[in-house]
Amino acid sequence: GAIQNLANLTATGTITHNAFSYTNLAASTEKTDVNFNLARTAQFASGNLATQRAFLVQAPTYSFSASSTLTDASTLSITGAPIAGTKATTTNVYALNIAAGNVQGTGAVTPTNSYGLYVNAQTGATNNYGAVFATGNVGVGTTTPTSLLQVSGATPKFYLSNTSGAVDGKHWFLSNSGGDFSLGTTSDSLATNSTFLTVKGSTGNVGIGTTDPLYKLGVSGAGR
């Protein structure tokens, strides 16, 4: 059966949960194996609070009695997405799925920033990476990326930002607007664009200094 309550649980060894097989479950009804139900209100006394973590996993330290090599060590590891079994047809399977939830409760002040996923690079290694997608395609704004990286949206735009650049000269952009490719710079506030090169999607015409070239190559402005 299900464990309904674990109060003041302390363990000095390994906690193992071995799920057992289910048969004849009710049709069209979800069956959750593990449910950490934190859906309640936790109220603090008045005073600023720098950090609050509802679920905290602290990293272990691994050592050996003599010189040894540990090749791969993880604080948290997921072996993969759910596996489709006998007579099961699955549409989407996820090893990790972060749902979109409303972060503003009733009567709350609107939060400044909300992140679905936030990653910091580690420190102390020869190479410290924020994230690596070792295999497969990555989609931003699309669930069906057809290349290593695909960005999809009404007007997709990339920014390349040099934080030490001059005023209103920190950001270069690449964009696709209405099928037209553009390259240029934008102001520090990302509000005002200066487009230097445009390739018209409908004609293939290239414009330098103009966003509407009428010929295969259109140049506007002083040049040599």
C-alpha positions, 0 to 999 in steps of 0.5 A: 500500500501507500505510505501516508506519512513520514514524520521526523524521519532521520536516516544515516544510511540509504533510503530506498523506495522500491515501487511494486508492480500495479495491475488492473488500475482504473482506466483513464486515471493517473497513478502517481508513485511518489508525491511530495505534496508541498501545496500549503502556505508557509508563513514567516514572521515579518522580516526580509528573507534572502533564500527559501528552498522548498526542496533541498538536495545537498551534495555529498563528498566522495573520497577513497582510502587510496588514490582512485578515480571516480569517472562520473559522479552525480548529486541527482541522476534520472535514468531516462524518460518513462518506457512504453510497455506492452500495448501502450502507445505514448505520444510524449515522454519526458525524463524531466518536465517543468510545468508552467505555474502561476507564481503570483498568489492571491494578494501577493506583490507581483514577483520581479523575475520568474525562471522555469530553469536556472543553472549556475556553473560550478567552480573548482574544476579545470573546466566548469560548464553551465550546461551541456546538451550532449546529444539531440536537437534543442528547440526554443519556442518549438517542440520539434527542432529539426537541427542542433538548435532551432529558435522559433517565434513570431519574430525570432532574434538573437543578441550577441552582447558585449557587456564592456562595449561602448554606450549603445554599442554592446549588442549585435542582433540577428533576426528573422522578421517576416521572412527577412534576415537582418543584422545590426546593433541595438541600444543598451535598452534593446529598444532602438535598432540600427540595421546594417544588412538585410536579406529579403526572403521573398527576392534574395535581394541584399541591402546594406544600409537599407531594409528594402533593397530593390536589386540583388545588391542595394547600398544606401549611404556614403561608401567607397 
